[in-house]
Amino acid sequence: MLVRNVTMQGHKDHGKSTLIGSILMLTNSVSQARIEEAKKYSQKLGKPFEPAFILDSFEEEREGGLTIDTTRAEASYKGVAFELIDVPGHEELIKNMMSGASFADIAILLVSAKPDEGIRDQTKRHVFVARMLGINSIIVAINKMDSVEYKKEVYDKLVNEINSFFKNINFSGSVRFVPISAYNGENIKEKSEKMGWYKGKPLLEELFFLSKKKDKPKIKDLRAVVQGFIEEENKKLISARVLSGCLRKGTISVYPNGIKRKALNLIVNGKKVAKACENDTVAIELDAPLNEARGLVISSSSKPIITKKINALVFSTIKLGNNSKISIRLLGKEFAAKKLSINEVIDASNGLHKKGNFIKPLDAGRVAIDLGDYVAVEKYSELKGMGRFTFYSGSKFGGVGIIE
């Protein structure tokens, strides 16, 4: 069965958990016993039944109406298993949103149609981070249409405003807009008669359509990132993840130093194979050992970018200034940055660029980072797995970056 990871994004209280609960019920992906348990709990709280109660795992979430950590639920539709990742919408937990979104193929962005809610700064920040994390397919679900009597003009106004923001941040992926009522299950699995003016597909059909699309790396040559050593039958093998191309037995180059080795045997899922291709994790028996493993990159023809300095677009959860002391985790290896220079500051809530010496928490910027040591990388636009990193200030998570 085809599996697709879907991150649910948007401001708090705009209906992410409610939508997941409705999807689970409408696709028969949750047991009746779980639904009954959620109904009993809503009665205990003296509240109407809320589909989100099916999803929320913690009692304090149900009582507070707030999702406090990344939660996953699986819904099956037309032979596709959708792993729905519910991430927090409030600012202080955006780190959780990043970790949840970083594994997703598609994003559903929830925007409330209620006049006092609508598009918030946090809504836009989630779009910005999704773009940075390589999510190129977004469904914008205009939720709570029941609160505005399903009026087309409210929907159109929000669509125009969101489209303007997508243009401001140069988002070039696929965007689909769907008006829904997650609470009432309108326009999720079947088209809603209450929104006859909407000529598109219901949300699950849009999701199914996007699930068939799969980004391919622009680089076709072999790139495999070494993850570590493996001891097996008195042999010291290396483990690697193939990001592009295929690894075959024979001469390989290991970067950043360009060391030559011979791959004598390749093992995937416990079996010897003639080759290991994109997305395979492979154990490799070499003709001679390597002194280190993590962060090395294997190639067989063209070589990756070898550099000590990277230019990157970063999204920061901390105040970041010129010469801030940070460490970079890239390709599974940690580097203590020798120097950090800020070239441009970007307001993640509106996409506007300006000059500045500091990046505020929950904003973005373009920076130059001197790593001190050579590393093999690729531009994020060419190969995502070799162009994305996280950074830290001491032990504190600082944000994510992509190499430009």
C-alpha positions as CSV (number, residue, x, y, z in Angstrom):
1,M,0.0,0.0,0.0
2,L,1.2,3.5,-0.9
3,V,2.0,5.5,2.3
4,R,2.1,9.3,2.4
5,N,2.9,11.5,5.4
6,V,0.6,14.5,5.7
7,T,1.3,17.3,8.2
8,M,-1.6,19.3,9.5
9,Q,-0.6,23.0,9.9
10,G,-2.3,26.2,11.0
11,H,-3.0,28.5,13.9
12,K,-4.3,27.1,17.2
13,D,-8.1,26.6,17.3
14,H,-8.4,26.6,13.5
15,G,-9.4,22.9,13.6
16,K,-6.5,20.6,12.8
17,S,-7.4,17.9,15.3
18,T,-11.1,18.2,14.5
19,L,-10.3,17.6,10.8
20,I,-8.2,14.5,11.6
21,G,-11.0,13.1,13.8
22,S,-13.5,13.7,11.0
23,I,-11.3,12.0,8.4
24,L,-10.8,9.0,10.7
25,M,-14.5,8.6,11.0
26,L,-15.4,9.2,7.4
27,T,-12.8,6.7,6.2
28,N,-13.8,4.1,8.8
29,S,-10.2,4.3,10.0
30,V,-11.1,4.4,13.7
31,S,-13.1,1.8,15.7
32,Q,-16.6,2.4,16.9
33,A,-15.4,1.7,20.5
34,R,-12.9,4.6,20.2
35,I,-15.7,6.9,18.9
36,E,-18.0,5.9,21.8
37,E,-15.2,6.5,24.3
38,A,-14.7,10.0,22.9
39,K,-18.4,10.7,23.1
40,K,-18.5,9.6,26.7
41,Y,-15.6,11.9,27.5
42,S,-17.3,14.9,25.9
43,Q,-20.4,14.2,28.0
44,K,-18.2,14.1,31.1
45,L,-16.9,17.6,30.2
46,G,-20.4,18.8,29.5
47,K,-19.5,19.6,25.9
48,P,-21.0,18.6,22.5
49,F,-19.2,15.6,20.8
50,E,-15.9,16.8,19.3
51,P,-14.2,14.7,16.6
52,A,-10.8,16.0,17.9
53,F,-11.4,13.9,21.1
54,I,-10.8,10.8,19.0
55,L,-7.2,12.0,18.3
56,D,-6.1,13.8,21.5
57,S,-4.2,11.4,23.7
58,F,-3.9,13.4,26.8
59,E,-6.7,14.4,29.2
60,E,-5.2,17.9,29.6
61,E,-5.5,18.3,25.8
62,R,-9.1,17.4,25.8
63,E,-9.9,19.7,28.7
64,G,-7.8,22.6,27.4
65,G,-8.8,22.2,23.8
66,L,-5.1,22.3,22.8
67,T,-2.8,19.8,21.1
68,I,0.4,19.9,23.0
69,D,2.7,17.6,21.1
70,T,3.1,15.9,17.7
71,T,0.5,13.2,17.3
72,R,0.0,10.7,14.4
73,A,-3.0,8.9,13.1
74,E,-3.4,6.8,10.0
75,A,-6.4,7.0,7.6
76,S,-6.8,4.8,4.5
77,Y,-8.5,6.1,1.4
78,K,-8.6,4.4,-2.1
79,G,-5.6,2.2,-1.4
80,V,-3.4,5.0,0.1
81,A,-2.5,5.1,3.7
82,F,-2.3,8.7,4.9
83,E,-0.2,9.2,8.1
84,L,-1.7,12.3,9.4
85,I,0.7,14.3,11.6
86,D,-1.0,16.7,14.0
87,V,1.4,19.4,15.1
88,P,1.0,22.3,17.5
89,G,-0.2,25.6,16.1
90,H,0.9,27.9,18.9
91,E,4.3,29.6,18.7
92,E,6.0,28.2,21.8
93,L,5.8,24.7,20.3
94,I,7.0,25.4,16.8
95,K,10.0,23.1,17.3
96,N,7.5,20.2,17.5
97,M,5.9,21.5,14.3
98,M,9.3,21.4,12.6
99,S,10.0,17.8,13.7
100,G,6.5,16.7,12.6
101,A,6.6,18.5,9.3
102,S,10.1,17.4,8.4
103,F,8.9,13.9,7.6
104,A,5.9,15.0,5.5
105,D,5.2,14.8,1.8
106,I,2.1,16.9,1.8
107,A,0.7,19.7,4.1
108,I,-2.9,20.5,4.9
109,L,-3.0,24.2,6.0
110,L,-6.1,24.9,8.1
111,V,-7.4,28.5,7.9
112,S,-10.5,29.5,9.9
113,A,-13.2,31.4,8.0
114,K,-14.6,32.9,11.2
115,P,-14.3,36.7,11.1
116,D,-12.4,36.9,14.3
117,E,-9.8,34.2,13.3
118,G,-8.8,34.1,9.7
119,I,-5.1,34.2,8.5
120,R,-2.7,34.8,11.4
121,D,1.0,35.3,11.5
122,Q,1.5,31.8,12.7
123,T,-0.5,30.5,9.7
124,K,2.1,32.2,7.5
125,R,5.0,31.0,9.5
126,H,3.8,27.4,9.1
127,V,3.7,27.9,5.3
128,F,7.2,29.4,5.4
129,V,8.6,26.4,7.4
130,A,6.8,23.9,5.1
131,R,8.5,25.5,2.1
132,M,11.9,25.3,3.8
133,L,11.4,21.7,4.7
134,G,10.6,20.7,1.1
135,I,6.9,20.2,1.3
136,N,5.9,21.2,-2.2
137,S,2.2,20.1,-2.1
138,I,-0.2,22.1,0.1
139,I,-3.9,21.8,0.4
140,V,-5.3,25.0,2.0
141,A,-8.5,24.0,3.8
142,I,-10.7,27.0,4.6
143,N,-12.4,25.6,7.7
144,K,-15.4,26.6,9.7
145,M,-17.4,27.6,6.6
146,D,-20.5,26.8,8.6
147,S,-19.8,29.8,10.9
148,V,-20.2,32.1,7.9
149,E,-23.2,30.4,6.4
150,Y,-21.0,28.8,3.7
151,K,-20.6,32.1,1.8
152,K,-18.5,32.1,-1.3
153,E,-17.3,35.6,-0.9
154,V,-15.7,34.8,2.5
155,Y,-13.9,31.9,0.9
156,D,-12.7,33.9,-2.2
157,K,-11.3,36.7,0.0
158,L,-9.2,34.2,2.1
159,V,-8.0,32.5,-1.1
160,N,-6.8,35.8,-2.6
161,E,-5.0,36.8,0.7
162,I,-3.2,33.4,1.0
163,N,-2.2,33.4,-2.6
164,S,-0.6,36.8,-2.2
165,F,1.5,35.4,0.6
166,F,2.6,32.4,-1.4
167,K,3.8,34.8,-4.1
168,N,5.7,36.9,-1.5
169,I,7.7,33.9,-0.3
170,N,8.2,32.5,-3.9
171,F,6.4,29.3,-3.2
172,S,6.5,27.4,-6.4
173,G,4.8,24.1,-5.4
174,S,1.3,22.8,-5.9
175,V,-1.5,24.5,-4.0
176,R,-5.1,23.4,-3.8
177,F,-7.9,25.3,-2.0
178,V,-10.9,23.5,-0.5
179,P,-13.7,25.0,1.6
180,I,-14.8,22.7,4.5
181,S,-16.5,22.3,7.8
182,A,-14.4,19.8,9.7
183,Y,-16.9,19.8,12.6
184,N,-19.8,18.9,10.4
185,G,-17.8,16.7,7.9
186,E,-18.7,19.0,5.0
187,N,-16.7,18.7,1.7
188,I,-14.2,16.2,3.2
189,K,-15.1,12.9,1.6
190,E,-18.0,13.9,-0.6
191,K,-18.9,17.3,-2.2
192,S,-21.1,19.4,0.1
193,E,-24.5,20.5,-1.2
194,K,-24.2,23.5,1.1
195,M,-21.3,24.8,-1.1
196,G,-22.7,24.2,-4.5
197,W,-20.7,27.1,-5.8
198,Y,-17.5,25.2,-5.2
199,K,-16.5,23.3,-8.4
200,G,-13.4,21.5,-7.2
201,K,-12.9,18.2,-5.5
202,P,-13.6,17.4,-1.8
203,L,-10.6,17.4,0.5
204,L,-9.8,13.6,0.4
205,E,-10.0,13.6,-3.4
206,E,-7.4,16.4,-3.5
207,L,-5.3,14.6,-1.1
208,F,-5.5,11.4,-3.2
209,F,-4.5,13.4,-6.3
210,L,-1.5,14.9,-4.6
211,S,-0.5,11.5,-3.2
212,K,0.4,10.3,-6.7
213,K,3.0,13.0,-7.1
214,K,6.5,12.3,-5.9
215,D,9.4,14.7,-6.0
216,K,12.5,13.2,-7.6
217,P,16.0,14.6,-6.8
218,K,17.5,16.7,-9.6
219,I,20.8,15.0,-9.2
220,K,20.8,11.6,-10.9
221,D,24.4,10.5,-10.0
222,L,25.1,8.4,-6.9
223,R,25.0,10.1,-3.6
224,A,24.9,8.0,-0.4
225,V,25.4,9.4,3.1
226,V,27.4,7.2,5.5
227,Q,25.6,6.7,8.8
228,G,28.1,4.6,10.8
229,F,29.9,1.4,11.2
230,I,28.5,-2.1,11.6
231,E,30.2,-5.1,13.1
232,E,29.2,-8.4,11.3
233,E,30.9,-11.8,11.3
234,N,34.3,-10.2,12.3
235,K,33.9,-7.7,9.4
236,K,33.6,-4.0,9.9
237,L,31.0,-2.7,7.4
238,I,29.7,0.8,6.9
239,S,26.0,1.7,6.7
240,A,24.8,4.2,4.2
241,R,21.5,5.7,3.0
242,V,21.3,6.1,-0.8
243,L,19.7,9.5,-1.6
244,S,20.1,9.5,-5.4
245,G,21.3,7.2,-8.1
246,C,22.5,3.6,-7.5
247,L,25.4,2.1,-5.6
248,R,27.1,-0.9,-7.2
249,K,30.0,-3.1,-6.4
250,G,33.4,-1.7,-7.5
251,T,35.3,1.5,-7.1
252,I,33.7,4.3,-5.2
253,S,34.8,7.7,-4.0
254,V,34.3,8.8,-0.4
255,Y,34.0,12.6,0.3
256,P,35.0,15.2,1.4
257,N,38.5,13.8,1.0
258,G,37.9,11.9,-2.2
259,I,39.3,8.6,-0.8
260,K,39.0,5.6,-3.2
261,R,37.7,2.3,-2.0
262,K,36.2,-0.8,-3.5
263,A,32.7,-1.9,-2.5
264,L,33.2,-5.7,-2.3
265,N,29.6,-6.6,-1.1
266,L,26.3,-4.8,-0.7
267,I,23.7,-6.0,1.8
268,V,20.1,-4.7,1.8
269,N,17.5,-6.1,4.3
270,G,19.9,-8.9,5.2
271,K,20.5,-10.0,1.6
272,K,23.5,-9.5,-0.7
273,V,22.5,-7.5,-3.7
274,A,24.1,-6.3,-7.0
275,K,23.0,-2.7,-6.4
276,A,21.3,-0.4,-3.9
277,C,19.3,2.5,-5.2
278,E,17.4,5.6,-4.0
279,N,16.0,5.3,-0.5
280,D,17.8,2.0,0.2
281,T,19.8,1.6,3.4
282,V,22.8,-0.5,2.6
283,A,25.6,-2.2,4.5
284,I,28.8,-2.0,2.5
285,E,31.9,-4.3,2.8
286,L,35.0,-2.3,1.7
287,D,38.4,-3.5,0.7
288,A,40.0,-1.2,3.3
289,P,38.6,0.5,6.4
290,L,37.7,4.1,6.9
291,N,39.0,6.1,9.9
292,E,35.6,7.8,10.4
293,A,32.1,7.2,9.1
294,R,29.3,9.7,10.0
295,G,28.9,12.6,7.5
296,L,30.9,11.0,4.7
297,V,29.3,10.9,1.2
298,I,29.8,8.2,-1.4
299,S,29.8,8.9,-5.1
300,S,31.0,6.9,-8.1
301,S,31.2,9.5,-10.9
302,S,30.6,13.2,-10.4
303,K,31.6,14.6,-7.0
304,P,29.4,16.7,-4.6
305,I,30.2,20.3,-3.5
306,I,33.2,20.3,-1.2
307,T,33.3,23.3,1.0
308,K,34.1,24.8,4.5
309,K,31.5,27.6,4.1
310,I,27.8,27.3,3.3
311,N,25.3,30.0,2.3
312,A,21.9,29.1,3.8
313,L,18.3,30.2,4.4
314,V,17.5,29.6,8.0
315,F,14.4,29.7,10.2
316,S,15.3,30.5,13.8
317,T,13.6,29.8,17.1
318,I,16.2,31.9,18.9
319,K,17.7,35.4,18.6
320,L,20.5,35.0,16.0
321,G,23.2,37.6,15.5
322,N,26.5,38.0,13.7
323,N,29.0,35.8,15.4
324,S,26.4,33.9,17.5
325,K,27.9,30.7,18.8
326,I,26.0,27.8,17.2
327,S,26.6,24.2,16.2
328,I,25.4,22.7,13.0
329,R,24.1,19.1,12.6
330,L,24.5,18.2,8.9
331,L,24.5,14.7,7.4
332,G,24.5,13.2,10.9
333,K,27.6,15.0,11.9
334,E,28.0,18.0,14.2
335,F,30.1,21.1,13.4
336,A,30.9,24.0,15.7
337,A,30.5,27.0,13.5
338,K,33.6,29.1,13.4
339,K,31.8,32.2,12.1
340,L,28.2,33.3,11.4
341,S,27.4,36.3,9.2
342,I,23.8,37.5,8.6
343,N,23.3,38.8,5.0
344,E,19.6,39.4,5.0
345,V,16.6,39.2,7.5
346,I,13.2,37.9,6.4
347,D,10.0,38.5,8.3
348,A,8.4,35.0,8.2
349,S,4.9,36.4,8.9
350,N,4.9,38.4,5.6
351,G,7.9,37.4,3.5
352,L,9.4,40.9,3.5
353,H,13.2,41.1,3.2
354,K,15.5,43.7,4.8
355,K,19.1,44.3,5.9
356,G,19.9,43.7,9.6
357,N,22.3,42.3,12.1
358,F,19.8,40.1,14.0
359,I,17.2,37.5,13.2
360,K,14.4,37.5,15.8
361,P,12.9,34.3,17.1
362,L,10.4,32.8,14.6
363,D,11.9,34.8,11.8
364,A,14.2,33.8,8.9
365,G,17.2,35.1,7.2
366,R,20.1,34.4,4.8
367,V,23.4,33.6,6.5
368,A,26.9,32.6,5.7
369,I,28.4,29.9,8.0
370,D,32.1,28.9,8.3
371,L,32.1,25.3,9.4
372,G,35.9,25.1,10.0
373,D,36.1,21.7,8.4
374,Y,35.4,20.5,4.9
375,V,32.1,18.8,4.2
376,A,30.4,17.3,1.1
377,V,27.0,18.9,0.4
378,E,24.6,19.7,-2.3
379,K,22.2,22.7,-2.7
380,Y,18.9,21.9,-1.2
381,S,17.1,22.6,-4.5
382,E,19.2,19.9,-6.1
383,L,19.1,17.2,-3.4
384,K,17.2,17.8,-0.2
385,G,18.8,15.1,2.0
386,M,22.3,16.8,1.5
387,G,21.1,20.3,1.7
388,R,19.2,20.6,5.0
389,F,20.5,21.0,8.6
390,T,19.5,21.9,12.1
391,F,21.4,24.2,14.4
392,Y,21.7,24.6,18.1
393,S,22.9,27.2,20.7
394,G,24.6,25.0,23.3
395,S,22.1,22.3,23.9
396,K,19.1,24.4,22.9
397,F,17.4,23.8,19.5
398,G,17.9,26.9,17.4
399,G,16.2,26.2,14.1
400,V,16.6,24.7,10.6
401,G,18.4,25.7,7.5
402,I,18.7,24.9,3.8
403,I,21.8,25.3,1.7
404,E,21.4,27.6,-1.3
